[in-house]
Amino acid sequence: MTRLTKDELFAMIEDTRAATPKLRARDVAEKLGISEGELVCAGLGRTATRLKGPWSEVITGLGNLGEVMALTRNHAVVHEKVGEYANIEFSAHGGIVLNHDIDLRLFLSHWHFGFAVSEDTRSGPRRSLQFFNRDGVAVHKVYLREGSNAEAYDALVAQFRHEDQDSLIETSPVPAPAADRPDTEIARDDMLADWAALKDTHDFFPLLRKHKVGRQQALRLAEGRFAQRAPVDAVTRVLEAASASGAPIMVFVGSKGCIQIHTGPVSRIEPMGPWINVLDEGFNLHLRTDLVADAWVVRKPTEDGDVTSVEIYDAAGDLIVQFFGERKPGMTERDDWRSLVAEAVLGQGVAA
């Protein structure tokens, strides 16, 4: 595929779409054996404009667009939130968008390609900004809505327009993560002692790194103390129980370059084939239940008391979604969330 010209590849994409009009872009790319980033790039001069960074400045410019829809996904789940980009900050390690509706953690080392995209749909033109990792896998997308500032969008595209609007991007594989070390090589007691001494949920990743232990491997080693296996339908249990009770929750979904967070209640929960969906005003979630292999209830000590999460993994051991009760730093965990996890997820009585 990389030897095709842009026009040849675009023609192949159009033929595939004509033959299978219901396929989404990611699926069309997979059918053709290319990445989604390459698929988008084939539309240069027609449906796409290539952008250049610095990506931190592009993201800062999103604050001028008004209300938009932010989308972050991985292979198993799609997370969509409507809101505005505001309270944007960057450091040497990444960035943050800290709005109630658009709430993101950004890892810009995984932002390699960007495009402005204009597509014709049944409901009219749809314009977006789409960003991809070096392997052509999407890390984040931003879609204009009816009330978005189209002039600000045009100005942003013009400001960050790449000088090369003809060449196909050259993607390269992202190295696979290293395999977990054997359990026998992990100092389990030391790891559990450090786990017990956690002061903040954000200290968990440094704990894994310190002990050179995989995330789900750590849960397995902590089973019975800080972690408990949950049914594989835990996602459906969490969403349906939260909908029924009105308990506000937090839903974390990540790509390599972005973690996107929903905070608040969920209402309309709809299964559709292998998918379980949240179809609420301002928040949509679409998750492939057939890709769920493991689910865990995890407890992490903090200065504000224990914090409970429900973590969902695929067959490769990759984390695909996390659920928490709504909470801010300095607040103890909500009783209704603990009760939901104990009763709906684990089938127990109310947690003490």
Residue frames as qw, qx, qy, qz and C-alpha x, y, z in Angstrom:
[[0.000, 0.883, 0.470, 0.000, 0.00, 0.00, 0.00],
 [0.322, -0.765, 0.058, 0.555, 2.82, 2.43, 0.76],
 [0.383, -0.107, 0.564, 0.724, 3.94, 2.26, -2.92],
 [0.216, 0.711, 0.629, 0.231, 0.61, 3.57, -4.18],
 [0.124, 0.293, 0.031, 0.948, 0.25, 7.22, -5.07],
 [0.189, 0.190, 0.512, -0.816, -2.12, 9.35, -3.05],
 [0.557, 0.209, -0.201, -0.778, -4.64, 9.38, -5.89],
 [0.544, 0.074, -0.810, -0.204, -4.47, 5.60, -6.35],
 [0.178, -0.126, -0.841, 0.495, -4.99, 5.01, -2.64],
 [0.328, 0.202, 0.271, -0.882, -7.86, 7.50, -2.53],
 [0.601, 0.142, -0.480, -0.623, -9.56, 5.69, -5.40],
 [0.450, -0.025, -0.889, 0.082, -9.23, 2.35, -3.60],
 [0.020, 0.169, 0.659, -0.733, -10.70, 3.87, -0.45],
 [0.467, 0.202, -0.014, -0.861, -13.65, 5.31, -2.36],
 [0.591, 0.081, -0.702, -0.389, -14.31, 1.95, -4.04],
 [0.312, -0.096, -0.878, 0.349, -14.25, 0.18, -0.67],
 [0.181, 0.209, 0.457, -0.845, -16.60, 2.72, 0.84],
 [0.543, 0.158, -0.305, -0.766, -19.00, 2.40, -2.08],
 [0.584, 0.011, -0.794, -0.171, -19.06, -1.37, -1.69],
 [0.509, -0.391, -0.692, 0.329, -19.40, -1.25, 2.12],
 [0.007, -0.666, -0.086, -0.741, -21.03, 2.12, 2.91],
 [0.642, -0.713, -0.160, -0.231, -21.70, 1.34, 6.59],
 [0.811, -0.110, -0.242, 0.521, -18.05, 0.77, 7.47],
 [0.254, -0.951, 0.022, 0.177, -16.40, 3.42, 9.61],
 [0.351, 0.844, -0.403, 0.035, -13.06, 4.91, 8.59],
 [0.362, -0.569, 0.729, -0.119, -11.09, 2.74, 11.00],
 [0.781, 0.096, 0.609, -0.103, -12.72, -0.39, 9.59],
 [0.682, 0.729, -0.012, -0.055, -12.18, 0.69, 5.98],
 [0.086, 0.802, -0.589, 0.055, -8.50, 1.19, 6.75],
 [0.559, -0.319, 0.756, -0.122, -8.26, -2.24, 8.35],
 [0.826, 0.398, 0.377, -0.129, -9.97, -3.81, 5.35],
 [0.583, 0.793, -0.166, 0.068, -7.37, -2.23, 3.06],
 [0.878, -0.110, -0.136, 0.445, -4.43, -3.13, 5.28],
 [0.311, 0.500, -0.138, 0.796, -3.48, 0.47, 6.06],
 [0.220, -0.319, -0.583, 0.714, -3.69, 2.69, 9.12],
 [0.082, 0.842, 0.526, -0.090, -6.50, 5.16, 9.67],
 [0.192, -0.758, 0.130, 0.609, -3.96, 7.98, 9.50],
 [0.246, -0.146, 0.693, 0.661, -2.91, 6.87, 6.01],
 [0.168, 0.586, 0.770, 0.188, -6.55, 6.65, 4.99],
 [0.030, -0.899, -0.277, 0.339, -7.17, 10.24, 6.10],
 [0.267, -0.590, 0.377, 0.663, -3.94, 11.43, 4.45],
 [0.365, 0.208, 0.758, 0.498, -5.06, 9.97, 1.09],
 [0.136, 0.819, 0.555, 0.042, -7.71, 12.69, 1.06],
 [0.301, -0.526, 0.058, 0.793, -5.21, 15.56, 0.91],
 [0.022, 0.133, -0.448, -0.884, -6.48, 18.17, -1.54],
 [0.361, -0.334, -0.703, -0.514, -9.98, 16.68, -1.40],
 [0.623, -0.630, -0.405, -0.226, -11.21, 15.93, 2.09],
 [0.744, -0.544, -0.145, 0.360, -8.16, 16.61, 4.24],
 [0.231, 0.875, -0.257, 0.338, -5.56, 19.26, 5.03],
 [0.791, -0.104, -0.412, 0.440, -2.37, 18.17, 6.74],
 [0.293, -0.933, 0.037, -0.205, -1.43, 20.16, 9.84],
 [0.612, 0.286, -0.491, 0.550, 1.86, 20.75, 11.65],
 [0.557, -0.635, -0.430, 0.318, 2.60, 21.48, 15.28],
 [0.054, 0.171, -0.861, 0.477, 3.58, 22.42, 17.84],
 [0.378, -0.414, -0.784, -0.265, 0.59, 20.34, 18.91],
 [0.263, -0.460, -0.571, 0.627, 0.39, 22.17, 22.24],
 [0.075, 0.262, -0.059, -0.960, -0.33, 25.36, 20.30],
 [0.337, -0.174, -0.701, -0.604, -2.92, 23.62, 18.15],
 [0.379, -0.453, -0.792, 0.154, -4.65, 22.30, 21.27],
 [0.133, -0.395, -0.330, 0.847, -4.56, 25.74, 22.86],
 [0.184, 0.079, -0.367, -0.908, -6.26, 27.06, 19.72],
 [0.263, -0.357, -0.869, -0.222, -9.13, 24.63, 20.24],
 [0.125, -0.463, -0.586, 0.653, -10.28, 26.94, 23.01],
 [0.161, 0.293, -0.131, -0.933, -11.50, 29.36, 20.32],
 [0.191, -0.101, -0.831, -0.512, -13.85, 26.85, 18.68],
 [0.585, -0.197, 0.131, -0.776, -16.62, 27.01, 21.28],
 [0.777, -0.098, 0.524, -0.335, -18.73, 23.89, 21.75],
 [0.472, 0.439, -0.706, -0.291, -17.32, 20.82, 20.01],
 [0.961, -0.198, 0.046, -0.185, -17.36, 17.05, 20.40],
 [0.030, -0.669, 0.742, -0.036, -14.14, 15.45, 21.67],
 [0.973, 0.055, -0.094, -0.204, -13.51, 11.80, 20.82],
 [0.047, -0.597, 0.797, -0.073, -10.91, 9.46, 22.23],
 [0.952, 0.028, -0.028, -0.304, -10.93, 5.74, 21.54],
 [0.243, -0.457, 0.844, 0.143, -8.95, 2.56, 21.65],
 [0.242, 0.084, -0.860, -0.442, -9.68, -0.69, 19.80],
 [0.191, -0.321, -0.921, 0.104, -12.46, -1.67, 22.19],
 [0.109, -0.747, -0.563, 0.336, -14.24, 1.51, 23.32],
 [0.222, 0.487, 0.234, 0.812, -15.17, 4.96, 21.98],
 [0.266, -0.600, -0.486, 0.578, -15.62, 7.91, 24.38],
 [0.177, 0.520, 0.354, 0.757, -17.39, 11.06, 23.10],
 [0.241, -0.614, -0.480, 0.579, -17.94, 14.26, 25.08],
 [0.192, 0.759, 0.325, 0.530, -19.53, 17.58, 24.10],
 [0.427, -0.806, -0.187, 0.364, -18.13, 20.76, 25.60],
 [0.295, 0.929, -0.160, 0.155, -15.45, 23.42, 25.29],
 [0.782, 0.083, -0.274, 0.554, -11.66, 23.27, 25.57],
 [0.159, -0.880, 0.112, -0.434, -10.64, 25.47, 28.50],
 [0.605, -0.692, 0.382, -0.093, -8.19, 25.54, 31.41],
 [0.910, 0.358, -0.116, 0.173, -5.45, 24.15, 29.15],
 [0.315, -0.839, 0.440, 0.043, -1.96, 23.71, 30.59],
 [0.881, 0.359, -0.280, 0.132, 1.24, 22.02, 29.42],
 [0.521, -0.735, 0.428, 0.077, 4.37, 20.80, 31.14],
 [0.096, 0.572, -0.776, -0.247, 7.47, 18.87, 30.09],
 [0.264, -0.040, 0.960, -0.083, 5.55, 15.64, 30.66],
 [0.080, 0.451, 0.837, 0.300, 2.30, 16.39, 28.82],
 [0.169, -0.218, -0.081, -0.958, -0.79, 18.49, 28.98],
 [0.024, 0.398, 0.841, -0.366, -4.17, 18.78, 30.63],
 [0.253, -0.347, -0.328, -0.842, -7.57, 20.15, 29.66],
 [0.151, -0.211, -0.820, 0.510, -9.43, 20.54, 32.93],
 [0.426, -0.130, -0.122, -0.887, -13.01, 21.43, 32.10],
 [0.607, -0.021, 0.631, -0.483, -16.01, 19.63, 33.57],
 [0.836, 0.424, 0.165, -0.306, -17.16, 18.44, 30.14],
 [0.752, 0.554, -0.306, 0.183, -13.90, 18.24, 28.19],
 [0.573, -0.707, 0.409, -0.071, -11.51, 16.65, 30.68],
 [0.869, 0.434, -0.208, 0.110, -8.29, 15.30, 29.12],
 [0.565, -0.650, 0.418, 0.291, -4.80, 14.13, 30.00],
 [0.672, 0.726, -0.126, -0.076, -2.48, 14.56, 27.02],
 [0.714, -0.397, 0.444, 0.369, 0.74, 12.72, 26.15],
 [0.440, 0.823, -0.101, -0.345, 2.09, 14.69, 23.21],
 [0.204, -0.503, 0.782, 0.307, 5.03, 12.37, 22.46],
 [0.422, 0.223, 0.872, 0.105, 2.39, 10.20, 20.78],
 [0.417, 0.807, 0.277, -0.314, 0.99, 13.01, 18.60],
 [0.505, -0.225, 0.535, 0.639, 2.81, 12.70, 15.25],
 [0.090, 0.236, 0.618, 0.744, 0.30, 13.57, 12.49],
 [0.193, 0.509, 0.522, -0.657, -2.64, 15.96, 12.37],
 [0.097, 0.265, 0.670, 0.686, -5.31, 16.70, 9.78],
 [0.404, 0.295, 0.261, -0.826, -8.31, 18.92, 9.27],
 [0.126, 0.153, 0.936, 0.292, -10.98, 16.74, 7.69],
 [0.475, 0.246, 0.087, -0.840, -14.19, 17.63, 5.88],
 [0.109, 0.088, 0.975, 0.173, -16.58, 14.79, 5.10],
 [0.502, -0.099, -0.286, -0.810, -20.00, 14.66, 3.44],
 [0.086, 0.101, 0.940, -0.313, -22.54, 12.82, 5.57],
 [0.066, -0.550, -0.788, -0.268, -26.29, 12.23, 5.42],
 [0.224, -0.834, -0.422, 0.277, -26.78, 15.16, 7.77],
 [0.229, 0.969, -0.053, 0.076, -24.47, 17.46, 5.82],
 [0.530, 0.585, -0.459, 0.407, -20.77, 18.38, 5.92],
 [0.775, -0.623, -0.069, 0.082, -18.86, 17.24, 9.01],
 [0.392, 0.744, -0.373, 0.392, -15.61, 18.98, 9.88],
 [0.842, -0.532, -0.027, 0.089, -13.05, 17.75, 12.35],
 [0.127, 0.777, -0.600, 0.139, -9.46, 17.83, 13.52],
 [0.990, -0.122, -0.041, -0.060, -7.86, 14.39, 13.78],
 [0.050, -0.785, 0.608, -0.110, -4.54, 13.44, 15.35],
 [0.976, 0.093, -0.190, -0.052, -2.56, 10.21, 14.99],
 [0.671, -0.583, 0.411, 0.203, 0.37, 8.37, 16.53],
 [0.033, 0.618, -0.650, -0.441, 3.42, 7.48, 14.44],
 [0.263, 0.039, 0.950, 0.161, 1.79, 4.14, 13.56],
 [0.233, -0.166, -0.524, -0.802, -1.22, 5.97, 12.10],
 [0.319, -0.499, -0.800, 0.091, -3.53, 5.03, 14.99],
 [0.149, -0.749, -0.180, -0.620, -5.82, 7.83, 16.15],
 [0.366, -0.083, -0.621, 0.688, -5.01, 9.44, 19.49],
 [0.069, 0.538, 0.491, -0.681, -7.72, 12.15, 19.57],
 [0.144, 0.422, 0.595, 0.669, -10.35, 13.79, 17.38],
 [0.065, 0.428, 0.367, -0.823, -12.36, 17.01, 17.64],
 [0.167, 0.470, 0.743, 0.446, -15.63, 17.46, 15.71],
 [0.123, -0.052, 0.016, -0.991, -17.38, 20.73, 15.03],
 [0.102, 0.517, 0.824, -0.206, -21.02, 21.05, 16.05],
 [0.170, 0.770, 0.497, 0.363, -23.76, 23.36, 14.83],
 [0.238, -0.965, -0.113, -0.004, -22.84, 26.03, 17.36],
 [0.739, -0.275, 0.135, 0.600, -19.06, 25.79, 16.89],
 [0.050, 0.864, -0.137, -0.482, -17.06, 28.80, 15.72],
 [0.842, 0.400, 0.285, 0.223, -16.39, 27.88, 12.09],
 [0.311, 0.907, -0.176, 0.221, -14.31, 31.02, 11.46],
 [0.416, -0.730, 0.534, -0.091, -11.99, 30.11, 14.34],
 [0.876, 0.005, 0.473, 0.098, -11.69, 26.60, 12.90],
 [0.681, 0.686, 0.097, 0.238, -10.70, 27.98, 9.47],
 [0.019, 0.917, -0.342, 0.204, -8.18, 30.31, 11.08],
 [0.673, -0.506, 0.540, -0.025, -6.66, 27.45, 13.09],
 [0.873, 0.260, 0.370, 0.183, -6.33, 25.29, 9.98],
 [0.477, 0.837, -0.055, 0.262, -4.72, 28.14, 8.05],
 [0.260, -0.862, 0.409, -0.146, -2.29, 28.90, 10.90],
 [0.568, -0.426, 0.704, 0.009, -1.07, 25.31, 11.23],
 [0.850, 0.496, 0.013, -0.180, -1.33, 24.21, 7.59],
 [0.727, -0.318, 0.470, 0.385, 1.58, 21.92, 6.73],
 [0.148, 0.657, -0.420, -0.609, 3.73, 22.94, 3.75],
 [0.059, 0.150, -0.922, -0.351, 3.41, 19.43, 2.24],
 [0.632, 0.211, 0.350, -0.659, -0.13, 18.81, 1.07],
 [0.704, 0.417, -0.417, -0.396, 0.67, 16.04, -1.39],
 [0.336, 0.346, -0.868, 0.117, 2.86, 13.33, 0.15],
 [0.811, -0.381, -0.394, -0.206, 1.45, 10.34, 1.99],
 [0.429, -0.741, 0.443, -0.267, 2.62, 10.09, 5.58],
 [0.605, 0.290, -0.732, 0.118, 5.20, 7.45, 6.45],
 [0.741, -0.553, 0.103, -0.368, 4.07, 5.47, 9.47],
 [0.381, 0.390, -0.801, 0.246, 6.23, 3.25, 11.65],
 [0.692, -0.392, -0.602, -0.073, 5.28, 0.59, 14.20],
 [0.371, -0.714, 0.342, -0.486, 5.06, 1.40, 17.88],
 [0.305, 0.279, -0.889, 0.198, 7.14, -1.15, 19.81],
 [0.711, -0.432, -0.496, -0.249, 5.10, -3.67, 21.73],
 [0.431, -0.742, 0.356, -0.370, 5.36, -3.36, 25.50],
 [0.202, 0.397, -0.879, 0.172, 7.81, -5.69, 27.18],
 [0.704, -0.287, -0.620, -0.195, 6.36, -8.93, 28.50],
 [0.590, -0.717, 0.163, -0.335, 5.75, -9.14, 32.23],
 [0.135, 0.485, -0.829, 0.245, 8.52, -10.63, 34.28],
 [0.565, -0.221, -0.794, -0.026, 7.74, -13.95, 35.96],
 [0.542, -0.744, -0.151, -0.359, 5.74, -13.51, 39.17],
 [0.863, -0.349, -0.175, 0.322, 8.57, -15.20, 41.06],
 [0.540, 0.218, -0.058, 0.811, 10.86, -12.28, 40.21],
 [0.189, -0.702, -0.129, -0.675, 8.52, -9.71, 41.75],
 [0.201, 0.025, -0.696, 0.689, 9.13, -8.74, 45.38],
 [0.312, -0.568, -0.645, -0.406, 5.44, -9.15, 46.17],
 [0.472, -0.642, -0.485, 0.360, 5.59, -8.22, 49.86],
 [0.304, -0.292, 0.021, 0.906, 7.57, -5.06, 49.11],
 [0.062, -0.279, -0.523, -0.803, 5.14, -4.12, 46.34],
 [0.397, -0.635, -0.637, -0.181, 2.13, -4.62, 48.63],
 [0.447, -0.537, -0.331, 0.634, 3.80, -2.57, 51.37],
 [0.140, -0.111, 0.213, 0.961, 4.30, 0.30, 48.93],
 [0.223, -0.444, -0.657, -0.567, 0.71, -0.15, 47.72],
 [0.435, -0.652, -0.592, 0.186, -0.56, 0.13, 51.29],
 [0.369, -0.497, -0.133, 0.774, 1.43, 3.36, 51.68],
 [0.242, 0.455, 0.478, 0.711, -0.07, 5.09, 48.60],
 [0.051, -0.427, -0.355, 0.830, -1.15, 8.69, 49.21],
 [0.427, 0.529, -0.068, -0.731, -2.78, 9.39, 45.84],
 [0.855, 0.328, 0.394, -0.079, -4.22, 7.34, 42.98],
 [0.519, 0.822, -0.234, -0.019, -1.71, 9.00, 40.64],
 [0.238, -0.675, 0.696, -0.048, 1.09, 7.28, 42.58],
 [0.896, 0.027, 0.419, -0.144, -0.02, 3.88, 41.30],
 [0.779, 0.613, -0.099, 0.090, 1.80, 4.03, 37.96],
 [0.124, 0.760, -0.581, 0.265, 5.11, 4.99, 39.60],
 [0.679, -0.354, 0.589, -0.258, 4.59, 2.01, 41.93],
 [0.927, 0.311, 0.206, -0.036, 4.27, -0.32, 38.92],
 [0.543, 0.758, -0.296, 0.206, 7.37, 1.19, 37.37],
 [0.259, -0.712, 0.589, -0.280, 9.37, 0.94, 40.61],
 [0.688, -0.218, 0.672, -0.166, 8.62, -2.75, 41.00],
 [0.187, 0.359, -0.749, -0.525, 8.83, -3.48, 37.25],
 [0.290, 0.246, 0.906, -0.187, 5.46, -5.18, 37.33],
 [0.087, -0.292, -0.629, -0.716, 2.67, -5.18, 34.74],
 [0.386, -0.228, 0.144, -0.882, -0.60, -3.52, 35.69],
 [0.846, -0.169, -0.220, -0.455, -2.82, -6.59, 35.58],
 [0.691, 0.120, -0.634, 0.325, 0.04, -8.68, 36.96],
 [0.029, 0.245, -0.515, 0.821, 0.06, -6.37, 39.99],
 [0.659, -0.208, 0.024, -0.723, -3.68, -6.89, 40.45],
 [0.872, -0.010, -0.477, -0.112, -3.21, -10.64, 40.34],
 [0.522, 0.149, -0.619, 0.568, -0.43, -10.44, 42.93],
 [0.136, -0.156, 0.405, -0.891, -2.61, -8.19, 45.12],
 [0.584, -0.279, -0.552, -0.525, -5.72, -10.36, 44.77],
 [0.645, -0.448, -0.604, 0.134, -7.48, -10.78, 48.08],
 [0.416, -0.426, -0.301, 0.745, -5.94, -7.65, 49.56],
 [0.054, 0.488, -0.036, -0.870, -6.25, -4.72, 47.17],
 [0.386, 0.248, -0.545, -0.702, -7.84, -6.39, 44.14],
 [0.555, 0.146, 0.758, -0.309, -10.78, -8.69, 43.51],
 [0.071, 0.071, 0.793, 0.601, -11.83, -10.38, 40.29],
 [0.456, 0.354, 0.295, -0.762, -15.16, -9.22, 38.91],
 [0.673, 0.410, 0.616, 0.007, -17.54, -10.75, 36.33],
 [0.385, 0.019, 0.482, 0.787, -16.64, -10.01, 32.71],
 [0.015, 0.695, 0.546, 0.468, -19.98, -8.20, 32.31],
 [0.369, -0.499, -0.384, 0.683, -18.86, -5.66, 34.92],
 [0.069, 0.008, 0.235, 0.969, -19.18, -2.79, 32.41],
 [0.353, -0.428, -0.598, -0.578, -22.86, -3.49, 31.85],
 [0.518, -0.544, -0.612, 0.249, -23.40, -3.96, 35.59],
 [0.313, -0.306, -0.188, 0.879, -21.75, -0.62, 36.41],
 [0.071, -0.091, -0.331, -0.937, -23.59, 1.35, 33.74],
 [0.426, -0.464, -0.652, -0.422, -27.03, -0.13, 34.39],
 [0.501, -0.536, -0.556, 0.390, -26.70, 0.26, 38.16],
 [0.232, -0.225, -0.067, 0.944, -25.46, 3.85, 37.81],
 [0.197, -0.254, -0.483, -0.814, -28.36, 4.62, 35.48],
 [0.492, -0.526, -0.674, -0.165, -30.90, 3.10, 37.87],
 [0.522, -0.548, -0.434, 0.488, -29.52, 4.80, 40.99],
 [0.132, 0.963, 0.095, 0.213, -28.44, 8.13, 39.53],
 [0.666, -0.608, 0.151, 0.405, -25.04, 7.78, 41.19],
 [0.375, 0.886, -0.251, -0.105, -22.51, 10.01, 39.36],
 [0.904, -0.144, 0.261, 0.307, -19.52, 8.15, 38.03],
 [0.045, 0.790, -0.452, -0.412, -16.23, 8.79, 36.25],
 [0.910, 0.293, 0.286, 0.071, -15.41, 6.96, 33.00],
 [0.167, -0.743, 0.501, 0.411, -11.78, 6.95, 31.82],
 [0.877, 0.378, 0.271, 0.119, -10.90, 5.84, 28.27],
 [0.242, -0.768, 0.391, 0.447, -7.41, 6.18, 26.83],
 [0.806, 0.569, -0.102, 0.125, -5.49, 6.03, 23.58],
 [0.769, 0.010, -0.154, 0.620, -1.69, 6.15, 23.52],
 [0.307, 0.288, -0.026, 0.907, -1.82, 9.95, 23.44],
 [0.319, -0.348, 0.031, -0.881, -4.88, 10.93, 25.44],
 [0.135, -0.320, -0.894, 0.282, -7.05, 9.92, 28.38],
 [0.280, -0.341, -0.247, -0.863, -10.60, 11.30, 28.18],
 [0.090, -0.176, -0.826, 0.528, -12.83, 11.45, 31.25],
 [0.373, -0.531, -0.435, -0.625, -16.59, 11.69, 31.76],
 [0.117, -0.076, -0.713, 0.688, -17.77, 12.84, 35.17],
 [0.466, -0.001, 0.083, -0.881, -21.44, 12.74, 36.08],
 [0.694, 0.119, 0.608, -0.368, -24.50, 10.52, 35.83],
 [0.096, 0.105, -0.812, -0.566, -25.34, 8.18, 32.97],
 [0.574, 0.179, 0.335, -0.725, -28.91, 7.56, 31.91],
 [0.839, 0.377, -0.034, -0.391, -29.68, 5.84, 28.61],
 [0.318, -0.431, 0.832, 0.144, -27.90, 2.48, 28.46],
 [0.809, 0.406, -0.007, -0.424, -28.50, 0.56, 25.23],
 [0.564, -0.249, 0.739, 0.271, -27.05, -2.84, 24.23],
 [0.667, 0.625, -0.100, -0.392, -26.68, -3.42, 20.49],
 [0.847, 0.366, -0.373, 0.099, -25.11, -6.67, 19.34],
 [0.764, -0.089, -0.385, 0.511, -21.71, -6.96, 21.00],
 [0.175, 0.410, -0.158, 0.881, -21.79, -3.25, 21.96],
 [0.290, -0.704, -0.569, 0.311, -22.97, -1.69, 25.21],
 [0.247, 0.488, 0.180, 0.817, -23.71, 2.00, 24.68],
 [0.119, -0.605, -0.438, 0.655, -24.32, 5.14, 26.71],
 [0.214, 0.483, 0.506, 0.682, -26.46, 7.46, 24.58],
 [0.221, -0.749, -0.437, 0.446, -26.86, 10.58, 26.69],
 [0.241, 0.941, 0.097, 0.218, -26.98, 14.24, 25.76],
 [0.074, -0.911, 0.383, -0.134, -23.36, 15.37, 25.86],
 [0.290, -0.506, 0.812, -0.033, -21.86, 11.92, 26.50],
 [0.919, 0.220, -0.172, -0.279, -21.73, 8.78, 24.37],
 [0.315, -0.509, 0.801, 0.017, -19.82, 5.60, 25.12],
 [0.885, 0.278, -0.207, -0.312, -19.60, 2.58, 22.81],
 [0.285, -0.561, 0.773, -0.087, -17.85, -0.53, 24.15],
 [0.704, 0.215, -0.619, -0.273, -17.27, -3.94, 22.54],
 [0.720, -0.455, 0.386, -0.355, -18.23, -6.38, 25.29],
 [0.988, 0.154, -0.012, 0.027, -16.90, -9.31, 23.25],
 [0.550, 0.591, -0.384, 0.448, -13.37, -7.89, 23.61],
 [0.422, -0.677, 0.399, -0.453, -13.51, -7.90, 27.43],
 [0.703, 0.147, -0.688, 0.106, -11.42, -10.71, 28.92],
 [0.508, -0.243, -0.630, 0.535, -10.96, -9.65, 32.55],
 [0.221, -0.770, -0.117, -0.586, -12.51, -7.28, 35.06],
 [0.534, -0.108, -0.589, 0.597, -11.22, -6.26, 38.47],
 [0.329, -0.904, -0.172, -0.214, -12.35, -4.22, 41.44],
 [0.633, 0.227, -0.314, 0.670, -9.28, -2.38, 42.70],
 [0.417, -0.883, -0.210, 0.043, -8.72, -0.49, 45.95],
 [0.549, 0.395, -0.206, 0.707, -6.04, 2.19, 46.30],
 [0.426, -0.675, -0.380, 0.467, -5.31, 3.94, 49.62],
 [0.278, 0.626, 0.073, 0.724, -5.08, 7.75, 49.51],
 [0.139, 0.059, -0.459, 0.875, -4.84, 10.58, 52.01],
 [0.489, -0.098, 0.002, -0.867, -8.62, 10.90, 51.63],
 [0.740, -0.022, 0.565, -0.365, -9.32, 7.23, 52.29],
 [0.474, 0.005, 0.820, 0.321, -9.56, 4.24, 49.99],
 [0.459, 0.483, -0.199, -0.719, -10.56, 4.81, 46.37],
 [0.645, 0.118, 0.755, -0.018, -12.31, 2.02, 44.48],
 [0.352, 0.481, -0.434, -0.675, -12.14, 1.48, 40.72],
 [0.843, 0.228, 0.479, -0.089, -13.57, -1.06, 38.30],
 [0.011, 0.638, -0.586, -0.499, -10.95, -1.87, 35.66],
 [0.864, 0.370, 0.277, -0.197, -11.64, -3.67, 32.38],
 [0.225, -0.564, 0.684, 0.404, -8.97, -5.51, 30.34],
 [0.778, 0.424, -0.265, -0.381, -8.79, -7.23, 26.97],
 [0.998, -0.024, -0.009, 0.059, -7.24, -10.60, 26.16],
 [0.634, 0.497, -0.280, 0.523, -3.80, -9.03, 25.69],
 [0.565, -0.442, -0.430, 0.549, -3.96, -7.63, 29.22],
 [0.178, 0.246, 0.073, 0.950, -4.43, -4.03, 28.07],
 [0.051, 0.484, 0.573, -0.660, -6.59, -1.67, 30.13],
 [0.133, 0.412, 0.617, 0.658, -9.52, -0.49, 27.98],
 [0.280, -0.670, -0.199, -0.658, -11.72, 1.43, 30.44],
 [0.295, -0.092, -0.704, 0.639, -11.83, 2.42, 34.12],
 [0.354, -0.696, -0.403, -0.477, -14.77, 3.44, 36.29],
 [0.254, -0.032, -0.586, 0.769, -14.72, 5.44, 39.54],
 [0.110, -0.799, -0.572, 0.151, -17.30, 7.19, 41.61],
 [0.201, 0.831, 0.059, 0.515, -17.41, 10.95, 41.06],
 [0.675, -0.615, -0.139, 0.382, -14.77, 12.46, 43.29],
 [0.305, 0.866, -0.188, 0.350, -12.40, 15.40, 43.57],
 [0.558, 0.180, -0.554, 0.591, -9.10, 15.56, 45.48],
 [0.087, -0.227, 0.457, -0.856, -9.73, 16.19, 49.15],
 [0.729, -0.125, 0.008, -0.673, -13.05, 14.32, 49.10],
 [0.429, -0.161, 0.878, -0.139, -13.71, 10.87, 50.49],
 [0.114, -0.048, -0.856, -0.502, -15.19, 8.29, 48.18],
 [0.567, -0.141, -0.078, -0.808, -18.96, 8.36, 47.75],
 [0.467, -0.076, 0.805, -0.357, -20.94, 5.77, 49.71],
 [0.772, 0.420, 0.207, -0.428, -23.32, 5.22, 46.80],
 [0.537, 0.612, -0.560, -0.154, -20.39, 4.26, 44.55],
 [0.071, -0.359, 0.902, -0.231, -19.04, 1.78, 47.09],
 [0.620, 0.153, 0.617, -0.460, -22.50, 0.28, 47.45],
 [0.719, 0.556, -0.140, -0.392, -22.90, 0.07, 43.67],
 [0.354, 0.543, -0.761, -0.031, -19.61, -1.81, 43.29],
 [0.245, -0.199, 0.880, -0.356, -20.31, -4.16, 46.18],
 [0.616, 0.277, 0.577, -0.460, -23.88, -4.97, 45.20],
 [0.702, 0.618, 0.010, -0.354, -24.14, -4.62, 41.42],
 [0.439, 0.663, -0.601, -0.075, -20.62, -5.63, 40.39],
 [0.118, 0.354, -0.896, 0.243, -19.59, -8.13, 43.06],
 [0.660, -0.301, -0.578, -0.375, -23.03, -9.32, 44.17],
 [0.408, -0.100, -0.696, 0.582, -22.24, -8.67, 47.83],
 [0.243, -0.817, -0.491, 0.180, -23.93, -6.73, 50.58],
 [0.086, 0.976, -0.022, 0.200, -23.23, -3.05, 51.12],
 [0.651, 0.315, -0.388, 0.571, -19.52, -2.36, 51.55],
 [0.543, -0.670, -0.350, 0.365, -18.45, -1.43, 55.04]]
